[in-house]
Amino acid sequence: QVRLVESGGGSVQAGGSLNLTCTASGYPFISLHIGWYRQAPGKEREGVTRAYAGGYRPWYADSVKGRFTASRDKAKSTLYLQMNSLKPEDTAMYYCAADTSSLSLSRGDITYWGQGIQVTVSS
């Protein structure tokens, strides 16, 4: 029932920036735990950021902390991910993910996924 639509990916040089957008529908956004995961070739899927319902400070992976910023826009039911100082190791398919369970979002055992959007960072 929940639908997640992503946009904003692309290709940039190292040090560049991108802004990913995930728009959710089918569930009250204010109560939806939502974030981004990514998967690079040959690697396991990993959490990038999680923005929990209730206004808590977003969680970030250590690898992106200080470079990526997640923000929720309740009026637009949208999660933004501003990615700055991008590195080649950020190259991956990025997936918006959402769940009514905060634990599921943290573990990756998630009910709702976007289709994925490619981010490529070249050196």
Secondary structure as GFF3:
##gff-version 3
##sequence-region A 1 123
A	DSSP	beta_strand	3	7	.	.	.	ID=ss1
A	DSSP	beta_strand	10	13	.	.	.	ID=ss2
A	DSSP	beta_strand	18	25	.	.	.	ID=ss3
A	DSSP	three_ten_helix	29	31	.	.	.	ID=ss4
A	DSSP	beta_strand	33	39	.	.	.	ID=ss5
A	DSSP	beta_strand	46	51	.	.	.	ID=ss6
A	DSSP	beta_strand	59	60	.	.	.	ID=ss7
A	DSSP	beta_strand	68	73	.	.	.	ID=ss8
A	DSSP	beta_strand	78	83	.	.	.	ID=ss9
A	DSSP	three_ten_helix	88	90	.	.	.	ID=ss10
A	DSSP	beta_strand	92	99	.	.	.	ID=ss11
A	DSSP	alpha_helix	102	107	.	.	.	ID=ss12
A	DSSP	beta_strand	112	113	.	.	.	ID=ss13
A	DSSP	beta_strand	117	122	.	.	.	ID=ss14
###
